[in-house]
Amino acid sequence: MVKNRDLLAIGHSAHDYIIRVPEFPKTNFSAPITNMKTFNGGAAANVACVGAKLGLKTSLVSAVGGDFKKTEYYEHMQNLDIDTDSLIIVPGESTPTAFVLTDDNEDQISYFYWGAAREFAESKVPTSAIKNTEAVHLATGDPNFNWRCSEEAKNEELLVSFDPGQDLGMYDIKKLKDVIENTTILFGNHHEIGRILESLEVDLDGLRALGPKIIVKTCGAHGSEIYSNEDKIKIDAIKTNATDPTGAGDSYRAGFLSRFLNGESLESSAKFASTVSSFIVEHQGCQTNMPTFDEAFERMNEFY
């Protein structure tokens, strides 16, 4: 069967309120907001949009509000030629909304209103969308829905990447293990990978033995590390004038998958991923400064 899409991203599309504060307040105290803007976001949508900008043919499964198709965000997706036929439209509900607060130390706290995304729990697996793609990326979203989608994708013998992100705490140990067993590439930042190892009581080799052949750990300004049958690969982060770290992880995943799905090595894929994320952090918003493939490739060659 000919597949019409390279990558299907499953999980949240969201409206992001990006908020800067000098410091996080203690309980029962307040802190001033120094800057606040609204942007397009949601981990799955970020991967789909950045991937499309880089040249991948992407599709997206998200649960969104009844008016979503009238929004600028939907038009933006259409302009990127993202297949949105499998969006879950929920009349009378709002599209998920994220409030992301970043302090002067570049630490973050996020609040997330699920809204329409609560529909994931009762939704059917998007079988047609899964059958029509080469790979599936599971981003933040309902754990049981992600697990059911991972089962279908594995049955179709697809590459499955998994990034629980800040929703990691929603997974009980069994469900986390179930999804990981169906995963080819596991993504997480250094905090998340640490929590996964602790929860499952395994080391990195033990985690890979459960399912994922590749583990990609991002470490912010310290770069990233890739674990596979090869020796550990360490990739430096590109030094740039960072304005906002929001979306850096999602863009890294999109950049990595865009190269890996095209047959590039782990090292080359990770260098490209790091380069893509260096563009995103230069501006506020997860999708404000998405590079083209040529822009990212040129910067990668200049740095590495």
C-alpha positions as CSV (number, residue, x, y, z in Angstrom):
1,M,0.0,0.0,0.0
2,V,1.3,3.4,-1.0
3,K,1.5,5.7,2.0
4,N,0.6,9.4,1.4
5,R,2.1,10.8,4.6
6,D,5.5,10.6,6.2
7,L,4.6,11.3,9.8
8,L,1.4,11.3,11.8
9,A,1.5,13.3,15.0
10,I,-1.0,12.3,17.7
11,G,-1.8,14.5,20.7
12,H,-2.6,18.1,21.6
13,S,-3.1,21.2,19.5
14,A,-3.4,24.2,21.7
15,H,-3.5,27.9,22.1
16,D,-0.4,28.9,24.1
17,Y,-0.2,31.8,26.5
18,I,3.5,32.4,26.8
19,I,4.2,34.3,30.0
20,R,7.5,35.7,31.4
21,V,7.8,36.3,35.2
22,P,10.9,37.3,37.2
23,E,10.4,34.4,39.6
24,F,7.7,32.0,40.5
25,P,5.7,33.1,43.6
26,K,5.3,31.1,46.8
27,T,1.9,29.8,47.7
28,N,-0.5,32.7,48.6
29,F,1.8,35.3,47.0
30,S,1.7,36.8,43.6
31,A,4.4,37.8,41.0
32,P,4.3,40.4,38.3
33,I,4.0,39.3,34.6
34,T,6.6,41.1,32.5
35,N,5.4,39.8,29.1
36,M,2.4,37.8,27.8
37,K,1.5,36.8,24.3
38,T,-0.7,34.2,22.6
39,F,0.7,31.7,20.1
40,N,-0.1,28.5,18.2
41,G,1.1,25.4,20.2
42,G,0.4,21.9,21.5
43,A,3.1,19.3,21.3
44,A,1.6,17.2,18.5
45,A,0.7,20.2,16.4
46,N,4.2,21.6,16.9
47,V,5.8,18.5,15.6
48,A,3.4,18.4,12.6
49,C,3.9,22.0,11.7
50,V,7.7,22.1,12.1
51,G,8.0,18.8,10.3
52,A,5.9,20.2,7.4
53,K,8.0,23.3,7.2
54,L,11.1,21.1,6.9
55,G,9.5,19.2,4.0
56,L,7.8,16.2,5.6
57,K,4.3,15.3,4.6
58,T,2.6,15.3,8.0
59,S,-0.8,14.6,9.3
60,L,-2.4,15.4,12.7
61,V,-4.8,13.9,15.1
62,S,-5.9,16.3,17.8
63,A,-9.1,17.0,19.7
64,V,-10.1,20.6,19.1
65,G,-13.0,23.0,19.8
66,G,-16.1,23.3,17.6
67,D,-14.9,26.6,16.1
68,F,-11.3,25.5,15.4
69,K,-11.8,25.4,11.6
70,K,-12.6,29.1,11.7
71,T,-9.4,30.0,13.4
72,E,-6.1,31.4,12.1
73,Y,-4.4,28.3,13.5
74,Y,-6.4,26.0,11.3
75,E,-5.6,28.2,8.3
76,H,-1.9,28.0,9.2
77,M,-2.1,24.2,9.2
78,Q,-3.8,24.2,5.8
79,N,-1.1,26.5,4.4
80,L,1.5,23.9,5.5
81,D,-0.4,21.2,3.7
82,I,-1.0,19.2,7.0
83,D,-3.6,16.5,6.6
84,T,-6.2,17.5,9.2
85,D,-9.0,15.1,8.1
86,S,-8.7,13.1,11.3
87,L,-9.1,16.0,13.7
88,I,-11.6,15.3,16.5
89,I,-14.0,18.2,16.5
90,V,-15.9,18.7,19.7
91,P,-18.8,21.1,19.4
92,G,-19.4,23.4,22.4
93,E,-15.9,22.9,23.8
94,S,-12.8,25.0,23.7
95,T,-9.6,24.0,22.0
96,P,-7.0,23.1,24.7
97,T,-5.2,26.1,26.1
98,A,-1.7,26.2,27.7
99,F,-0.4,28.8,30.1
100,V,3.4,28.5,30.1
101,L,5.3,30.6,32.7
102,T,9.1,31.0,32.3
103,D,11.2,32.7,35.0
104,D,14.5,34.5,34.7
105,N,16.4,31.2,35.3
106,E,14.6,29.8,32.2
107,D,12.7,27.3,34.4
108,Q,9.1,26.6,33.4
109,I,5.8,25.9,35.0
110,S,2.8,25.0,32.8
111,Y,-0.9,24.9,33.4
112,F,-3.0,23.2,30.8
113,Y,-6.8,23.3,30.1
114,W,-7.7,20.1,28.3
115,G,-11.1,21.3,27.0
116,A,-11.9,19.4,23.9
117,A,-9.0,17.0,24.5
118,R,-11.0,15.2,27.1
119,E,-12.7,13.6,24.1
120,F,-9.6,11.5,23.5
121,A,-10.7,9.1,26.2
122,E,-13.8,8.1,24.2
123,S,-12.4,8.5,20.7
124,K,-11.8,5.6,18.2
125,V,-8.3,4.9,17.1
126,P,-7.7,6.8,13.8
127,T,-7.0,3.6,11.8
128,S,-7.1,5.2,8.4
129,A,-4.6,7.9,9.3
130,I,-2.3,5.3,10.8
131,K,-2.5,3.1,7.8
132,N,-1.7,6.1,5.6
133,T,1.6,7.1,7.2
134,E,5.1,5.8,7.4
135,A,5.6,6.7,11.1
136,V,3.6,7.8,14.1
137,H,4.7,10.2,16.8
138,L,2.8,10.1,20.1
139,A,3.0,13.4,21.9
140,T,1.3,14.7,25.0
141,G,-2.3,13.5,25.2
142,D,-4.5,10.9,26.8
143,P,-2.4,7.9,28.0
144,N,-5.0,5.3,27.0
145,F,-5.6,6.8,23.6
146,N,-1.9,7.0,23.0
147,W,-1.6,3.3,24.0
148,R,-4.4,2.2,21.7
149,C,-2.8,4.1,18.8
150,S,0.6,2.6,19.6
151,E,-1.0,-0.9,19.4
152,E,-2.4,-0.1,16.0
153,A,0.8,1.4,14.7
154,K,2.8,-1.5,15.9
155,N,0.4,-3.9,14.2
156,E,1.0,-2.0,11.0
157,E,4.8,-2.4,11.6
158,L,5.4,1.4,11.7
159,L,8.1,3.3,13.3
160,V,6.6,4.7,16.6
161,S,8.2,7.6,18.5
162,F,6.9,8.5,21.9
163,D,7.3,11.7,23.9
164,P,5.1,11.8,27.0
165,G,6.5,15.2,27.9
166,Q,4.9,17.1,30.8
167,D,2.0,14.6,30.7
168,L,4.3,11.9,32.0
169,G,2.7,12.1,35.5
170,M,-0.6,11.0,34.0
171,Y,0.7,7.6,33.1
172,D,0.5,4.9,35.7
173,I,3.4,2.4,35.6
174,K,1.5,-0.2,33.6
175,K,0.3,2.1,30.9
176,L,3.7,3.8,30.6
177,K,5.3,0.4,30.1
178,D,2.6,-0.7,27.6
179,V,3.3,2.3,25.4
180,I,7.1,2.0,25.7
181,E,6.9,-1.6,24.6
182,N,5.4,-0.5,21.3
183,T,7.9,2.3,20.9
184,T,10.8,2.5,18.4
185,I,12.2,5.9,19.5
186,L,11.7,7.3,23.0
187,F,12.2,11.0,23.4
188,G,12.4,12.9,26.7
189,N,14.4,15.7,28.4
190,H,16.8,14.7,31.1
191,H,14.2,15.1,33.9
192,E,11.7,13.0,32.0
193,I,14.1,10.2,31.1
194,G,15.2,10.1,34.8
195,R,11.6,9.8,36.0
196,I,10.9,7.0,33.5
197,L,13.9,5.0,34.6
198,E,13.0,5.5,38.3
199,S,9.3,4.6,37.7
200,L,10.1,1.4,35.8
201,E,13.1,0.6,38.0
202,V,15.5,0.0,35.1
203,D,18.7,1.5,33.7
204,L,19.0,2.7,30.1
205,D,19.9,-0.7,28.8
206,G,16.9,-2.2,30.7
207,L,14.7,0.5,29.2
208,R,15.9,-0.2,25.7
209,A,15.2,-3.9,26.3
210,L,11.6,-3.1,26.9
211,G,11.0,-1.8,23.4
212,P,12.7,1.4,22.2
213,K,15.8,0.7,20.1
214,I,16.7,4.4,20.4
215,I,16.5,6.7,23.4
216,V,17.0,10.4,22.7
217,K,17.6,12.6,25.8
218,T,17.6,16.3,25.4
219,C,19.5,18.4,28.0
220,G,18.7,22.0,27.1
221,A,21.8,24.2,26.7
222,H,23.9,21.1,27.4
223,G,22.8,19.5,24.1
224,S,21.5,16.0,23.7
225,E,22.4,12.3,24.1
226,I,21.4,9.4,21.9
227,Y,21.5,5.8,23.2
228,S,21.3,2.8,20.8
229,N,23.3,-0.2,19.8
230,E,26.0,2.2,18.9
231,D,28.1,4.0,21.5
232,K,26.4,7.0,23.3
233,I,26.3,9.9,20.9
234,K,26.7,13.4,22.5
235,I,25.6,16.4,20.4
236,D,26.4,19.9,21.5
237,A,23.6,22.5,21.5
238,I,24.0,25.4,19.1
239,K,24.7,28.6,20.9
240,T,22.3,31.3,19.9
241,N,20.5,34.3,21.2
242,A,17.7,32.4,23.1
243,T,14.5,34.3,23.9
244,D,12.0,31.6,24.8
245,P,12.7,27.8,25.3
246,T,9.0,26.9,24.8
247,G,8.7,24.5,21.9
248,A,12.4,23.7,21.7
249,G,11.8,20.0,22.5
250,D,9.0,19.5,20.0
251,S,11.0,21.2,17.2
252,Y,14.0,18.9,18.1
253,R,11.8,15.9,17.7
254,A,10.4,17.2,14.3
255,G,13.9,17.9,13.1
256,F,15.2,14.5,14.2
257,L,12.4,12.6,12.6
258,S,12.6,14.6,9.4
259,R,16.2,13.3,8.9
260,F,15.9,9.9,10.4
261,L,12.9,9.0,8.3
262,N,14.9,10.0,5.2
263,G,17.7,7.5,6.1
264,E,20.2,9.7,7.8
265,S,22.3,8.5,10.7
266,L,21.5,9.1,14.4
267,E,24.3,11.6,14.7
268,S,23.3,13.5,11.6
269,S,19.7,13.5,12.6
270,A,20.5,14.8,16.1
271,K,22.7,17.6,14.7
272,F,19.9,18.6,12.4
273,A,17.4,18.4,15.3
274,S,19.6,20.6,17.5
275,T,19.9,23.1,14.7
276,V,16.1,23.3,14.1
277,S,15.5,23.9,17.8
278,S,18.1,26.7,17.8
279,F,15.8,28.7,15.4
280,I,12.7,28.1,17.6
281,V,14.2,29.5,20.8
282,E,15.2,32.8,19.1
283,H,11.6,34.0,19.1
284,Q,8.6,33.6,21.5
285,G,6.2,30.9,20.5
286,C,6.6,27.3,19.4
287,Q,6.0,28.0,15.7
288,T,6.9,31.6,15.2
289,N,10.4,31.0,13.8
290,M,10.2,27.7,12.0
291,P,13.1,27.2,9.6
292,T,12.9,25.7,6.2
293,F,15.1,22.7,5.5
294,D,17.6,24.8,3.6
295,E,17.9,27.3,6.4
296,A,18.5,24.6,9.0
297,F,20.9,22.7,6.8
298,E,23.0,25.8,6.2
299,R,23.2,26.6,9.9
300,M,24.0,23.0,10.8
301,N,26.9,23.0,8.4
302,E,28.2,26.3,9.8
303,F,28.2,25.1,13.4
304,Y,29.1,21.4,13.2
